[in-house]
């Protein structure tokens, strides 16, 4: 019985940590782009057709 607990508890703990990581990704907004990246993206956008 003790061996079963010794095997199951780490696996359960790993599952909880992975589940909490996924939950955190759902709760937190994605990181905002830096001002430089946003400016570069705006400069590279063309309004005239090629």
N, C-alpha and C positions, 0 to 999 in steps of 0.2 A: 504494500500500500504506500509506503514512504517513497519507493522508487517511482511509482506512478505520479505522485505529487511532484517529485523532483524533475520529472520529465515534462509534466503538463504546465506547471506554473511559469517557467520561462517562455513557453510557446504562447500562453495566454497573455503574458505581459507584453510580448512582441506585438501581438494582435491589437492590444489596447493602444500601444504607442503609435502603430501605423494608422489605426482608426482615428486617433486624436489629430494626427498630422493632416489627414484628409479633411477632417472637420474644421481645422484651422484654415485650410485653404478655401473652404466654402465661406467662412465667416469674414475673413480679412479681404479687403479690396486688393486688386493687383497693384504692384508698385507703380507709382507715377513716373512718367518719362522725365528725364532731366530736361532742363530748359534748352541745352545745346542740341539734344537729339530732336526735340520738337521744332526748333528753329531750322535745323538741317532738313528735316522732312518737309517743312513748309517751303523752303527754297528749292528743293528738288522737284516740287510739283509744278507741272507745266499746265497753263490754261489754253495753250494753242495746240491744235492737232499736229501730229507729225506728218 
